[in-house]
Amino acid sequence: FPIILLTLILSHSFFQQKVLGGDFYNKVCGHLKLLEKEYFGLEFRHHSGNYVWLELLKPLVKQIKYTNDLFFRFIVKFFPPDPGQLKRGLTRYLFALQIKQDLSNGSLTCNDNSAALLVSHILQSEIGDYDEELDCQHLEMKHYVPNQEYLDHKIIKFHKKHRGLSPANSDIQLLEVARKLDMYGIRPYPAYDGEGMRINLAVTHSGVLVFQVCPLPHKRTNIFIFFHQKNFLFF
């Protein structure tokens, strides 16, 4: 099975479907030499079209139907409230890749100032200290956030302040900024409540979040939608 690891593709064609999901997952983590594996997980596309987590205690054959285009996504599953508690550089690096991906595809939403600051730390990690020509070329070739062209001046302004930061320290700073965002660690999944209403569920370090869309009476062509978040803590 090919495995998409954020930005990498790994081949594990020697696996057989009779193995447990946990054995398969451990092989992936062993290949990466990843010790803090409790923060990550494997996703695959269910026949319903939605991505679901690979269950570690079930055999692969009980969870998936083999096809030639079957693939797994290795992604962050649990976000700690303080990424500073991550002990190993590889773990922080993989978290930084996840933040970078979520920022790029728009799933990690934030204001322009925060987006520019995040991208500036990514630049410092990828190309080092600020260089006017190099910065402009890099921002033109790579798009780290939607509507990036409107943020280039802010990104460059922040990047100038990061002189001397190593790639590893830049990743730490990236995670420090990301953890303060409202949508940090929130990955909504579609579901239905007891009354059959559509909701989104997300599991975070503080519990289960329930997001519900509540349409209100509208004026002419304007429709107002408010998001209500309920937090259920684990005890």
C-alpha positions in Angstrom: 0.0 0.0 0.0 1.4 3.5 -0.8 1.3 5.8 2.2 1.0 9.6 1.9 3.0 11.1 4.8 2.2 14.8 4.6 4.6 15.4 1.7 6.2 12.0 1.3 5.1 8.7 -0.3 6.3 5.4 1.1 5.8 2.0 -0.4 4.9 -1.0 1.8 3.8 -3.6 -0.8 5.1 -6.4 1.4 2.1 -6.0 3.7 -0.7 -8.5 3.7 -4.3 -7.5 4.6 -4.5 -10.1 7.4 -2.2 -8.0 9.6 -3.7 -5.9 12.3 -4.1 -2.2 11.8 -1.8 -1.6 14.7 1.0 -3.8 13.3 0.7 -2.0 10.0 0.9 1.4 11.8 3.9 0.3 13.9 5.7 -0.7 10.7 5.1 2.8 9.3 6.4 4.4 12.5 9.4 2.1 12.6 10.3 3.1 9.0 10.2 6.7 10.0 12.1 6.0 13.3 9.2 7.8 15.0 8.9 7.2 18.8 6.1 9.6 19.7 3.7 7.8 17.6 0.7 8.3 19.8 0.1 11.7 18.2 -0.4 10.4 14.7 -2.7 8.1 12.8 -3.5 6.6 9.4 -6.5 7.7 7.4 -8.0 6.0 4.3 -10.9 6.7 2.1 -14.0 4.7 3.1 -16.4 3.4 0.4 -18.8 6.2 1.6 -16.3 8.7 0.2 -15.2 10.0 3.6 -11.8 9.6 5.2 -11.8 7.4 8.3 -9.1 6.4 10.8 -7.5 3.1 10.6 -8.5 1.1 13.7 -5.4 -0.4 15.3 -7.1 -3.5 16.9 -8.9 -4.7 13.7 -7.3 -6.6 10.8 -6.9 -4.6 7.6 -9.1 -7.0 5.7 -12.0 -6.1 8.1 -11.7 -2.4 7.4 -10.7 -1.9 3.8 -11.4 -3.2 0.4 -8.2 -3.6 -1.6 -7.9 -1.6 -4.8 -4.9 -0.7 -6.9 -5.3 3.0 -6.0 -5.7 2.3 -2.2 -3.6 4.7 -0.1 -3.3 5.8 3.5 -2.7 9.3 4.8 -0.3 9.6 7.7 -1.3 12.7 9.6 -1.5 14.3 13.1 -4.4 12.8 15.0 -4.0 14.5 18.4 -2.7 18.0 18.9 -1.3 18.7 22.4 -2.3 22.1 24.0 1.4 22.9 24.2 3.6 21.6 21.4 6.5 22.4 23.7 5.8 19.0 25.4 6.8 17.2 22.2 10.2 15.7 23.1 11.8 14.9 19.7 12.8 17.0 16.8 11.3 14.6 14.3 7.9 14.8 16.0 8.0 18.6 15.9 9.1 18.5 12.3 6.1 16.4 11.4 3.8 18.7 13.3 5.2 21.6 11.5 4.5 19.9 8.1 0.9 19.3 9.2 0.5 22.9 10.2 2.0 23.9 6.8 -0.4 21.6 5.0 -3.5 22.7 6.9 -2.6 26.4 6.4 -2.1 25.8 2.6 -5.4 24.0 2.1 -7.4 26.4 4.2 -8.4 24.0 7.0 -6.4 26.0 9.5 -8.1 29.4 9.4 -6.8 32.6 11.0 -6.5 36.3 10.4 -4.1 37.9 8.0 -1.6 38.8 10.6 -1.3 35.3 12.0 -1.2 33.8 8.5 1.7 36.1 7.6 3.6 35.3 10.8 3.2 31.6 10.2 4.4 31.8 6.6 7.4 33.9 7.8 8.5 31.1 10.1 8.1 28.6 7.3 10.3 30.8 5.1 12.9 31.0 7.8 12.9 27.2 8.1 13.1 26.6 4.3 15.5 29.3 3.0 17.1 30.8 6.1 17.6 34.5 6.8 15.8 37.2 4.9 17.1 37.9 1.4 15.0 40.3 -0.7 15.5 38.5 -4.0 15.2 35.0 -2.6 12.1 35.8 -0.6 10.3 37.3 -3.6 11.2 34.3 -5.8 10.1 31.8 -3.1 6.8 33.5 -2.5 6.1 33.6 -6.2 6.8 29.9 -6.7 5.2 28.6 -3.5 1.7 29.3 -2.1 1.5 28.6 1.6 -1.8 30.2 2.3 -4.9 31.2 0.3 -4.8 34.7 -1.2 -1.1 34.9 -0.3 -0.4 37.6 -2.8 -2.2 40.1 -0.5 0.1 39.1 2.4 3.5 39.2 0.8 4.6 42.5 2.3 3.5 41.4 5.8 5.3 38.0 5.4 8.5 39.7 4.4 8.3 42.2 7.2 8.0 39.4 9.8 10.7 37.3 8.1 13.3 40.1 8.5 12.9 39.7 12.3 13.8 36.0 12.3 17.4 36.4 11.5 19.6 33.7 13.0 16.8 31.2 13.7 17.7 27.6 12.8 15.2 25.4 10.9 14.5 23.5 14.1 13.8 26.7 16.1 11.7 28.0 13.3 9.5 24.9 13.6 9.2 25.5 17.3 8.1 29.1 16.7 5.7 28.0 14.0 4.0 25.6 16.5 3.9 28.3 19.2 2.0 30.6 16.9 -0.3 27.9 15.6 -1.3 26.6 19.1 -2.9 30.0 19.9 -5.3 29.9 16.9 -8.9 29.1 17.5 -8.9 26.3 15.0 -5.6 24.7 16.2 -6.0 21.0 16.4 -9.6 21.0 15.2 -10.4 18.6 12.4 -14.2 18.5 11.9 -16.0 15.4 10.8 -19.5 15.3 9.4 -22.2 13.6 11.6 -25.8 13.8 12.7 -27.3 14.6 16.1 -30.1 12.7 17.8 -32.7 14.7 15.8 -31.1 14.0 12.4 -29.6 17.5 12.1 -26.2 17.8 10.4 -23.3 18.7 12.7 -19.5 18.5 12.7 -17.6 16.7 15.4 -14.0 17.3 16.4 -11.9 15.6 19.1 -9.4 17.9 20.8 -7.2 17.7 23.9 -10.1 19.3 26.0 -12.9 17.0 24.8 -15.3 16.7 21.9 -16.4 19.8 20.1 -19.8 19.9 18.3 -20.3 22.5 15.6 -23.8 23.2 14.4 -24.9 25.5 11.6 -28.0 27.5 12.6 -29.6 29.5 9.8 -31.6 32.5 10.8 -34.3 34.5 9.0 -32.8 36.4 6.2 -33.3 39.8 4.6 -33.6 39.8 0.8 -30.6 37.9 -0.5 -28.6 38.0 2.8 -28.5 34.8 4.8 -26.9 35.0 8.3 -25.2 31.8 9.6 -23.9 31.5 13.2 -21.6 28.7 14.4 -22.3 27.5 17.9 -19.6 25.4 19.5 -20.3 23.0 22.4 -17.5 21.6 24.4 -17.9 18.2 26.2 -15.0 17.5 28.5 -13.8 14.1 29.3 -13.6 13.1 33.0 
